[in-house]
Amino acid sequence: MKRLYTSLLAIAIALLVVAQVIVPVKREQRAVWMSSYVSDWPSGSITERNAATQRAACQKMLDTLHVNHMNAIYYHVRAMCDAMYNSAYEPWSSYVSGTRGVAPAFDPFELLVTESHKRGMEVYAWVNPYRYAPKGSSWGQSELDYIHTHPEWLMQDDYETVLNPGLPEVRQRIVDVCKDIITKYDVDGLVFDDYFYNQDGAPLTLDADLYNAYKQGGGTLSQADWRRENVNQMVADVNNMVKQTKPWVRFGIGPAGVACSAASLAQKYGVEPSPGNDWQYNQIFSDPMAWISRGTVDFLAPQVYWNTTGNYDEVTGWWGKIGKKFNRHVYISSYAVDGVKDGWGLDEYLNQVLIMRESMTNGVYGTVYFQYKTWRNLTGKIDGKGYALRHWLKYNCYKYRSLCPSVTWVKPPVQYGTVQNLRVDGDSLRWDAIDNVRYVAYAIPEGVADAQFLCQPEYMLDITYGNAFAIPADKKTGYRYAVTILDRWENEYAPVTAGATVKQAPTPQLVYPAQGATVPELTMLRWSTDNANCTYTLQLATDEAMDHIIASVAVDSMSCPLQALSGITTGKYYWRVVARGLNMTDAASPVQSFTVERLKIASPVNGATDVDLVPTITCSNVEGEATYKFELSTLSSMATTLMTLESNTPSVTIPRYLLGGATTYYVRCTATLGGTKAATDVASFRTIEKVPAVPQYTNLDTDGETRFSMSTINFKPEDGGNSLRVEISSSTSFPSRSSYKGTIEDGSFMTPQLGSISGVGKLADGKTYYVRARYAYYTVATGASVQYTDYSPVHSFVYKTSVTGDINGDGVVDVADVNAVINVILGLQDYTALADVNGDGLVDVADLNSIINIILGL
């Protein structure tokens, strides 16, 4: 007997252990915010005396990022209308030279860009667009300071001084400054952070004169909306300049972590309200939804600077949905906490990466750590062993290198093939150079056949901005090498191996949808080729010439869910598939079109009345092996659900007795296909009127029967009732202050387990209790006014507390109770306090031990 229970316990433990597997990720941004303003690099003035030391420190810092498989740096080039670079407009920053307006011994940004690119890492110029000076300072050390050249541009309050966003001259200066940066330096991106209007909420009096002039000119916006539009226009102007000057440079903003939490604002943009509190909208007049919805940014990097004990996962998931809806990238800015603090162990950072990757099916594509110094220096312990954060992340989730996400909404001006003249030259790979591209080098183990190589991240050696690559010492034998072209929009082209003969890939043939077909938004696109050893890029455009590509996605198979592409709405689209493979140049399918229609509830039709009490709910069909989740609620917001039903078909039948008569219900269906989801709008219907009969008992026919803690009082199901109101009391008068009065709305027609009743109605061992019940219902004539049936006859019972370990309430402790505890642990049975045998507040393996000991008499 003891051996039996020991084996049972071992099986239970095995069922509860879940292995976590980290899958290699080919594309995600892994970046850091880096600033001399917060003493990252340079940590002090760059002088002639320390120039060599500062250069070496930069190189060592970049080596640290590179060896830990980071791929981008957001470097602070303009903190307060100053320059950590050679500016044509503003003074050198005191944070790099020691004195504002005095040049450092060398240009730190030029060095950082050059050395980063040598290591295959991208650089984004980080700019504060408006911030000029903190409280108590107006600068003035340089003749270029705006206090001298343009004092009329400055807007000052008790907290700080900023450039006035309402002035067109200020907007143009920000555009000119940004153009100066991206023209002089080979940057990969340009990014603003969350400094716009004065951080403490600029009083409306500060720019009342400008606003009044706007109103006199016919303006109709409120002053707050006018301020936000000033910022929005600046963002749009900078974006236009970037696209005209260097269109491959990605422009984005790192706003505060919560935006659009107000229901009215969310409705304006057609999204769900964000979790949390949006302080930026009315305090610094920052509206990230305006930028991403208008397409004036390529990415957002919201500063979600809290941990998963809060709502990190909910906020990150919300941002992902925003990125996908508006077809732009979202990277989550994460706070690398300085020092050991509760909730910020090393496992917290791993959890954040996993949450971010869960949101990749939406629109979150990476993490940006603030700041470099704490990312570099932070340490912690796991199971008593010490780790540096950077090493912990590399070992657990950044094991292989990763490319930054591609800009899928832009058609690059040049389509590339393969590198030419690839050769092994001693310990290096070399090939013919191409202007303004990068390359990716791969080492393919000898045991991996050509057909198995699909440019997987585990074979990636590195990215290079030049046309040569030094083969690592540990990859010099046992490997063959491949190189791909990586354009500045992050598009990767076909791989080629040294000395190979290159041929054209087979032309894909589009299989589904058929030309001109109308399909639901959740559709599996399919194609075929004569060669399975290819990878594919699926492209969607709004025109047949495919000049206006709105989305594209790289896939390894010959199918892809339509929802895997961002920014898809209803309407007509054109599509094609491009095939490529090892030593095969690209081949594109013919272009076809299809029309997307919204997933919807087909039956009952929205607003239907006199619907049967056992209705069949039908959703529009999704082609392929889709699953459907139907949610039923009495609230149009679907904030709470009455029932959730899952099905492999697009229809479900609501169980009998769940619905009340003359009641309006709301239903929504979410379909899942190939890991992607789409949901219908909420539809409503009203049921037929049906008055229920008086409740009848099914397990309490005789007065004075004994009932235990696990017992319930059950009633005969009746059609038409919205809820069953049950009262249990030690008095036949059922006084409110000492009686249990419960409402049963889940269609179960039974009370909770008697031992779980708490509060004023809690039952006492050995005492006699009385019970009665009645149905609540509605009629068409009385509308929302609740009606009641007569009460059932009053019956009595004697209550007895169950024996410890008697989980199922049959009066004995045996194997059936062990099974009951296991079912609670595995979530196969609802939680019950009686399953907490050892009374520690948890139902776990320890309770199995306790119950087995009871059975064995130990």
Residue pairs with C-beta under 8 A, 6 or more apart in sequence:
1 856
2 856
5 818
5 852
5 855
5 856
6 852
8 818
8 822
8 848
8 852
9 845
9 848
9 849
9 852
12 822
12 825
12 845
12 848
13 845
15 822
15 826
16 825
16 826
16 844
16 845
22 396
22 397
22 399
24 399
24 400
24 456
24 457
24 458
25 357
25 360
25 400
25 402
25 457
26 402
26 403
26 455
26 456
26 457
26 554
27 365
27 402
27 403
27 404
27 405
27 406
27 490
28 356
28 357
28 360
28 365
28 366
28 367
28 402
28 404
28 405
29 71
29 72
29 329
29 331
29 365
29 366
29 367
29 368
29 404
29 405
30 69
30 70
30 71
30 72
30 366
30 367
30 398
30 402
31 70
31 71
31 72
31 73
31 74
31 124
31 331
31 366
31 367
31 368
31 369
32 65
32 70
32 72
32 73
32 74
32 368
32 369
32 370
32 371
32 372
32 375
33 74
33 76
33 126
33 193
33 254
33 333
33 368
33 369
33 370
33 371
33 372
34 40
34 41
34 73
34 74
34 75
34 76
34 126
34 371
34 372
35 75
35 76
35 79
35 126
35 371
36 42
36 43
36 76
36 84
36 93
36 95
36 96
36 108
37 76
37 79
37 95
38 371
38 373
39 373
40 61
40 371
40 372
40 373
41 54
41 57
41 58
41 61
41 108
41 112
41 372
42 54
42 57
42 58
42 96
42 104
42 108
43 57
44 50
44 98
45 96
45 97
45 98
45 104
46 54
46 96
46 97
46 104
46 105
46 106
46 108
47 98
47 104
47 105
48 105
50 105
51 105
51 106
54 105
54 106
54 108
55 106
55 111
58 108
58 111
58 112
58 115
59 115
61 372
61 376
62 73
62 112
62 115
62 116
62 119
62 121
63 119
64 376
64 390
65 73
65 119
65 121
65 372
66 119
66 120
66 121
68 390
68 391
68 393
68 394
68 398
69 394
69 398
69 399
69 400
69 401
69 402
70 121
70 398
71 120
71 121
71 122
71 401
71 402
71 403
71 404
71 463
72 121
72 122
72 123
72 124
72 188
72 189
72 368
72 404
73 112
73 116
73 121
73 122
73 123
73 124
73 372
74 124
74 126
74 189
74 191
74 254
74 301
74 368
75 84
75 109
75 112
75 123
75 124
75 125
75 126
76 84
76 126
77 83
77 84
77 85
77 109
77 125
77 126
77 127
77 181
78 84
78 85
78 87
78 90
78 93
78 125
78 126
78 127
78 128
78 177
78 181
79 93
79 95
79 128
79 131
80 93
80 128
80 131
80 132
80 133
80 134
80 139
81 90
81 131
81 132
81 133
81 139
81 145
81 146
81 163
82 90
82 91
82 92
82 93
82 94
82 95
82 100
82 139
83 90
83 91
83 92
83 93
84 92
84 93
84 95
84 96
84 108
84 109
85 107
85 108
85 109
85 110
85 125
85 181
85 184
85 185
86 103
86 107
86 109
86 110
86 184
87 177
87 180
87 181
88 180
89 144
89 173
89 176
89 177
89 180
90 144
90 177
91 100
91 101
91 141
91 142
91 144
91 145
92 100
92 101
92 102
92 103
92 104
92 142
93 100
94 100
94 141
96 104
96 108
97 103
97 104
99 141
100 139
100 141
100 142
100 145
101 141
101 142
101 143
101 144
101 145
109 125
109 185
110 185
112 123
113 123
113 185
113 186
113 187
116 122
116 123
117 123
117 186
117 465
118 465
119 462
120 438
120 462
120 463
120 464
120 465
121 463
122 188
122 189
122 404
123 185
123 187
123 188
123 189
124 187
124 188
124 189
124 190
124 191
124 250
124 252
125 178
125 181
125 182
125 185
125 187
125 189
125 190
125 191
126 191
126 192
126 193
127 177
127 178
127 181
127 190
127 191
127 192
128 192
128 193
128 195
129 163
129 174
129 192
129 195
129 196
129 234
129 238
130 162
130 163
130 165
130 170
130 174
130 195
130 196
130 197
131 160
131 162
131 163
131 195
132 139
132 146
132 154
132 160
132 161
132 162
132 163
133 139
133 160
133 161
134 160
134 161
135 158
135 159
135 160
137 161
138 145
138 147
138 154
138 156
138 161
139 145
139 146
139 147
140 147
140 148
143 149
146 153
146 154
146 163
147 154
150 169
152 167
153 163
153 164
153 167
153 169
153 170
153 173
154 161
154 162
154 163
154 164
155 161
155 162
155 163
155 164
155 198
155 202
155 206
155 207
156 162
156 206
157 198
157 200
157 202
157 203
157 206
158 200
159 198
159 199
159 200
160 198
160 199
160 200
162 195
162 196
162 197
162 198
162 202
163 170
163 173
163 174
164 170
164 207
164 210
165 171
165 196
165 197
165 227
165 230
165 231
165 234
165 285
166 207
166 210
166 211
166 214
166 226
166 227
166 230
167 210
171 230
171 233
171 234
171 237
172 237
174 234
174 237
174 238
175 234
175 237
175 238
175 241
178 190
178 238
178 241
178 242
179 241
179 245
181 187
181 190
182 190
182 242
182 245
182 246
182 249
183 245
183 246
187 249
188 248
188 249
188 250
188 488
189 249
189 250
189 251
189 252
189 298
190 238
190 242
190 249
190 250
190 251
190 252
191 251
191 252
191 253
191 254
191 301
192 235
192 252
192 253
192 254
193 253
193 254
193 255
193 303
194 253
194 254
194 255
194 256
194 280
194 284
194 286
194 303
195 284
196 231
196 280
196 284
196 285
196 286
197 227
197 231
197 283
197 284
197 285
197 286
198 206
198 284
199 283
199 284
200 283
201 282
201 283
201 284
204 211
204 223
207 227
208 223
211 223
211 226
214 221
214 226
219 226
221 229
224 282
224 285
227 285
228 281
228 285
228 286
228 287
228 290
230 285
231 285
231 286
231 287
232 287
232 290
232 291
232 294
232 296
235 253
235 291
235 296
235 297
236 294
236 296
238 251
239 251
239 296
239 297
242 249
242 251
247 410
247 413
248 407
248 412
248 436
248 487
248 488
248 489
249 488
250 298
250 299
250 407
251 297
251 298
252 297
252 298
252 299
252 300
252 301
252 329
252 331
253 288
253 291
253 297
253 300
253 301
254 300
254 301
254 302
254 303
254 333
254 368
255 280
255 286
255 288
255 300
255 302
255 303
256 278
256 279
256 280
256 284
256 286
256 302
256 303
257 276
257 302
257 303
257 304
257 305
257 306
257 315
257 333
258 274
258 275
258 276
258 277
258 278
258 279
258 280
258 302
258 315
259 274
259 278
259 280
259 281
259 286
259 287
259 288
259 289
259 302
260 266
260 269
260 271
260 273
260 274
260 278
260 281
260 288
260 289
261 273
261 274
261 275
261 276
261 277
261 278
262 273
262 278
262 281
263 273
265 273
265 278
265 281
265 289
266 272
266 273
266 274
269 289
269 293
270 325
271 289
271 321
271 322
271 325
272 318
272 321
274 315
274 318
275 311
275 314
275 315
275 318
276 311
276 315
280 286
280 288
281 287
288 300
288 302
289 322
290 296
291 297
291 300
292 300
292 322
292 323
292 326
292 328
293 326
295 326
295 328
295 409
297 328
298 328
298 329
298 407
299 328
299 329
299 330
299 331
300 319
300 322
300 323
300 328
300 329
300 330
300 331
301 330
301 331
301 332
301 333
301 368
302 315
302 319
302 330
302 332
302 333
303 333
303 335
303 370
304 312
304 315
304 316
304 319
304 332
304 333
304 334
305 333
305 334
305 335
305 370
306 312
306 335
307 343
307 344
307 348
307 352
308 343
308 348
308 351
308 352
308 355
309 343
312 352
312 355
313 355
316 332
316 352
316 355
316 356
316 359
316 364
317 355
317 358
317 359
317 362
319 330
319 332
319 359
319 363
319 364
320 330
320 359
320 360
320 361
320 362
320 363
320 364
321 362
321 363
322 330
322 363
323 329
323 330
323 362
323 363
323 364
323 365
323 566
324 362
324 363
324 566
324 567
325 363
325 566
325 567
326 566
326 567
327 363
327 408
327 409
327 550
327 551
327 566
327 567
328 363
328 409
328 566
329 363
329 365
329 366
329 405
330 363
330 364
330 365
331 364
331 365
331 366
331 367
331 368
332 352
332 356
332 364
332 366
332 367
332 368
333 367
333 368
333 369
333 370
334 349
334 352
334 367
334 368
334 369
334 370
335 369
335 370
336 349
336 369
336 370
336 371
336 374
336 375
336 378
336 389
337 344
337 374
337 378
338 373
338 374
338 378
340 380
345 380
345 381
345 382
346 380
346 381
346 382
346 387
346 389
346 392
347 382
349 389
349 392
349 393
350 392
350 393
350 396
350 397
352 367
353 367
353 393
353 397
354 397
356 364
356 366
356 367
357 397
361 564
361 675
361 676
363 566
365 405
366 404
366 405
369 375
375 389
375 390
376 390
377 388
378 388
378 389
378 390
379 386
379 387
379 388
379 389
380 386
380 387
380 389
380 392
381 387
382 392
387 395
400 457
400 458
400 460
401 457
401 460
401 461
401 462
401 463
402 457
402 460
403 440
403 463
403 486
403 490
403 492
404 490
405 490
406 489
406 490
406 491
406 492
406 552
406 554
407 489
407 490
407 491
408 549
408 551
408 552
408 553
408 565
408 566
409 549
409 550
409 551
409 566
409 567
410 489
410 549
411 541
411 546
411 547
411 548
411 549
412 487
412 488
412 489
412 491
414 487
415 586
416 434
416 437
416 485
416 487
416 493
417 485
417 493
417 494
417 502
417 585
417 586
418 484
418 485
418 493
418 494
418 495
418 496
418 502
418 583
418 585
419 431
419 432
419 434
419 439
419 467
419 483
419 484
419 485
419 496
420 431
420 432
421 430
421 431
421 432
422 429
422 430
422 431
422 481
422 483
422 496
422 497
422 498
422 499
422 500
423 429
423 430
423 431
423 498
423 499
424 471
424 481
424 498
425 468
427 470
427 471
427 476
428 468
428 469
428 470
428 471
429 441
429 468
429 469
429 471
429 481
429 483
429 498
430 467
430 468
431 439
431 467
431 468
431 483
432 467
433 466
433 467
434 467
434 485
436 488
437 485
437 486
437 487
437 488
438 463
438 464
438 465
438 485
438 486
438 487
438 488
439 463
439 464
439 465
439 466
439 467
439 469
439 483
439 484
439 485
439 486
440 455
440 460
440 462
440 463
440 464
440 483
440 484
440 486
440 492
441 460
441 461
441 462
441 463
441 464
441 469
441 481
441 482
441 483
442 453
442 455
442 459
442 460
442 461
442 481
442 482
442 483
442 484
442 495
443 459
443 461
443 471
443 472
443 475
443 479
443 480
443 481
444 453
444 459
444 479
444 480
444 481
444 482
444 497
445 459
445 478
445 479
446 478
446 479
446 480
448 459
450 533
450 582
450 583
451 532
451 533
453 459
453 482
453 495
453 582
454 535
454 556
455 482
455 484
455 492
455 495
455 535
461 469
461 471
461 472
461 475
462 469
463 486
469 483
471 481
480 497
480 498
481 497
481 498
482 495
482 496
482 497
482 582
483 495
483 496
484 492
484 493
484 494
484 495
484 496
485 492
485 493
486 492
486 493
487 493
492 554
493 580
493 586
494 505
494 580
494 581
494 582
494 583
494 584
494 585
494 586
495 581
495 582
495 583
496 502
496 582
496 583
497 582
497 583
500 582
500 583
501 583
502 583
502 584
502 585
503 583
503 584
503 585
504 584
504 585
504 586
504 587
505 529
505 531
505 534
505 579
505 580
505 581
505 584
505 585
505 586
505 587
506 529
506 530
506 531
506 534
506 579
506 587
507 529
507 579
507 587
507 588
507 589
508 527
508 528
508 529
508 536
508 558
508 577
508 578
508 579
508 587
508 588
508 589
509 527
509 528
509 529
509 589
510 526
510 527
510 575
510 576
510 577
510 589
510 590
510 592
511 526
511 527
511 528
512 523
512 524
512 525
512 526
512 623
513 519
513 523
513 525
513 592
513 594
514 594
515 592
515 593
515 594
516 592
516 593
516 594
516 595
517 594
517 595
518 594
518 595
518 596
518 597
519 562
519 594
519 595
519 596
519 597
519 623
520 596
520 597
520 598
520 599
520 620
520 621
520 622
520 623
520 671
520 678
521 562
521 563
521 568
521 570
521 596
521 597
521 598
521 599
521 678
522 561
522 562
522 563
522 599
522 622
522 626
522 671
522 672
522 673
522 676
522 677
522 678
523 561
523 562
523 596
523 622
523 623
523 624
523 673
524 559
524 560
524 561
524 562
524 623
524 624
524 673
524 674
525 538
525 559
525 560
525 561
525 562
525 575
526 558
526 559
527 536
527 558
527 559
527 577
527 589
528 558
529 558
529 579
531 579
531 581
531 584
532 558
533 581
533 582
534 579
534 580
534 581
534 584
535 554
535 555
535 556
535 579
535 580
535 581
536 554
536 555
536 556
536 557
536 558
536 560
536 577
536 578
536 579
536 580
537 552
537 553
537 554
537 555
537 577
537 578
537 580
538 552
538 553
538 555
538 560
538 565
538 575
538 577
539 546
539 549
539 551
539 552
539 575
539 576
539 577
539 578
540 549
540 550
540 551
540 552
540 565
540 568
540 573
540 574
540 575
541 547
541 548
541 549
541 550
541 573
541 574
541 575
542 548
542 550
542 572
542 573
542 574
543 574
544 574
544 591
544 593
546 574
546 576
546 591
550 567
550 573
551 565
551 566
551 567
551 568
552 565
553 560
553 564
553 565
555 564
559 674
560 674
561 673
561 674
561 675
561 676
562 568
562 596
562 676
563 673
563 676
563 677
563 678
564 674
564 675
564 676
568 596
569 596
570 595
570 596
570 597
570 598
571 595
571 596
572 593
572 594
572 595
572 596
573 593
573 594
573 595
573 596
574 591
574 592
574 593
575 591
575 592
575 593
575 594
576 588
576 589
576 590
576 591
576 592
577 588
577 589
578 586
578 587
578 588
578 589
579 586
579 587
579 588
579 589
580 586
580 587
597 620
598 680
598 681
599 619
599 620
599 622
599 669
599 671
599 678
599 679
599 680
600 619
600 620
600 680
600 681
600 683
601 617
601 618
601 619
601 667
601 668
601 669
601 680
601 681
601 683
602 618
602 619
602 620
603 616
603 617
603 618
603 651
604 611
604 615
604 617
604 683
604 685
605 683
605 685
606 683
606 684
606 685
607 683
607 684
607 685
608 685
608 686
609 685
609 686
610 686
610 687
610 688
611 685
611 686
611 687
611 688
612 687
612 688
613 656
613 659
613 661
613 687
613 688
613 690
613 719
613 720
614 653
614 654
614 655
614 656
614 659
615 653
615 654
615 659
615 685
615 687
616 651
616 652
616 653
616 654
617 630
617 632
617 651
617 652
617 653
617 654
617 667
617 669
618 650
618 651
619 628
619 630
619 650
619 651
619 669
619 671
619 680
620 650
620 680
621 650
622 628
622 650
622 671
622 673
624 673
624 674
625 648
625 673
626 648
626 650
626 671
626 672
626 673
627 646
627 647
627 648
627 671
627 672
627 673
628 646
628 647
628 648
628 649
628 650
628 652
628 669
628 670
628 671
628 672
629 644
629 645
629 646
629 669
629 670
629 671
629 672
630 644
630 645
630 646
630 647
630 652
630 667
630 668
630 669
631 638
631 641
631 643
631 644
631 667
631 668
631 669
631 670
632 641
632 642
632 643
632 644
632 645
632 654
632 658
632 665
632 666
632 667
633 639
633 640
633 641
633 642
633 665
633 666
633 667
633 668
634 642
634 663
634 664
634 665
634 666
635 666
636 666
636 682
636 684
638 666
638 668
638 682
642 658
642 665
642 745
642 746
643 654
643 655
643 658
643 746
643 747
645 652
645 654
650 669
650 671
655 747
656 717
656 719
657 717
657 718
657 719
657 721
657 747
657 749
658 746
658 747
659 665
659 687
660 687
660 720
660 721
660 722
660 723
660 777
660 778
661 687
661 688
661 689
661 690
661 691
661 692
661 719
661 720
661 721
661 722
661 777
661 778
661 779
662 686
662 687
662 688
662 689
662 690
662 777
662 778
662 779
662 780
663 686
663 687
663 722
663 778
664 684
664 685
664 686
665 684
665 685
665 686
665 687
666 682
666 683
666 684
667 682
667 683
667 684
667 685
668 679
668 680
668 681
668 682
668 683
669 679
669 680
670 677
670 678
670 679
670 680
671 677
671 678
671 679
689 720
689 778
689 779
689 780
690 719
690 720
690 777
691 720
691 777
691 779
691 787
691 789
692 718
692 719
692 720
692 721
692 775
692 777
692 789
693 718
693 775
693 789
694 774
694 775
694 789
694 790
694 791
694 792
695 715
695 716
695 718
695 724
695 773
695 774
695 775
695 789
695 792
696 715
696 716
696 792
697 713
697 714
697 715
697 716
697 792
697 795
698 714
698 715
698 716
699 712
699 713
699 714
700 707
700 713
700 714
700 771
700 795
700 797
701 795
703 795
703 796
703 797
704 768
704 796
704 797
704 798
705 797
705 798
706 797
706 798
706 799
706 800
707 713
707 754
707 797
707 798
707 799
707 800
708 754
708 755
708 799
708 800
708 801
708 802
708 806
708 809
708 811
709 753
709 754
709 755
709 756
709 800
709 801
709 802
709 809
709 834
710 753
710 754
710 755
710 802
710 806
710 807
710 808
710 809
710 832
710 834
711 753
711 754
711 809
712 750
712 751
712 752
712 753
712 754
713 726
713 728
713 750
713 751
713 754
713 771
713 797
714 749
714 750
714 751
715 724
715 726
715 749
715 750
715 773
715 792
716 749
717 747
717 749
718 775
720 775
720 777
721 775
721 776
721 777
721 789
722 745
722 775
722 776
722 777
722 778
722 786
723 743
723 744
723 745
723 775
723 776
724 743
724 744
724 745
724 749
724 773
724 774
724 775
724 776
725 741
725 742
725 743
725 744
725 773
725 774
725 775
725 776
725 788
726 740
726 741
726 742
726 743
726 744
726 751
726 771
726 772
726 773
727 734
727 739
727 740
727 741
727 742
727 771
727 772
727 773
728 739
728 740
728 751
728 754
728 757
728 761
728 763
728 769
728 770
728 771
729 735
729 738
729 739
729 740
729 761
729 769
729 770
730 738
730 764
730 767
730 768
730 769
730 770
731 738
731 739
731 770
732 770
732 794
734 741
734 770
734 772
737 760
738 760
738 761
739 760
739 761
740 757
740 759
740 760
740 761
740 762
740 763
741 761
742 751
742 752
742 757
743 776
744 750
744 751
751 757
753 809
753 832
753 834
754 763
754 799
755 763
755 801
755 802
755 833
755 834
756 832
756 833
757 763
763 769
763 799
764 799
765 799
765 800
765 801
766 798
766 799
766 800
767 798
767 799
768 796
768 797
768 798
768 799
769 796
769 797
769 798
769 799
770 794
770 795
770 796
771 794
771 795
771 796
771 797
772 791
772 792
772 793
772 794
772 795
773 791
773 792
774 788
774 789
774 790
774 791
774 792
775 788
775 789
776 786
776 787
776 788
777 786
777 787
777 788
777 789
778 784
778 785
778 786
778 787
779 787
802 809
802 811
802 834
803 811
803 812
803 813
804 813
804 837
804 854
805 813
805 817
805 837
805 850
805 851
805 854
805 855
806 812
806 813
806 817
806 834
807 816
807 817
807 820
807 821
807 824
807 832
807 834
807 835
807 837
807 851
808 816
808 817
808 820
809 834
810 816
813 851
813 854
813 855
814 855
815 855
817 851
818 848
818 851
818 852
818 855
820 829
820 835
821 835
821 837
821 843
821 847
821 848
821 851
822 848
823 829
824 830
824 831
824 832
824 835
824 843
825 843
825 844
825 845
825 847
825 848
831 843
835 843
835 847
836 842
836 843
836 847
837 847
837 850
837 851
837 854
838 846
838 847
838 849
838 850
840 846
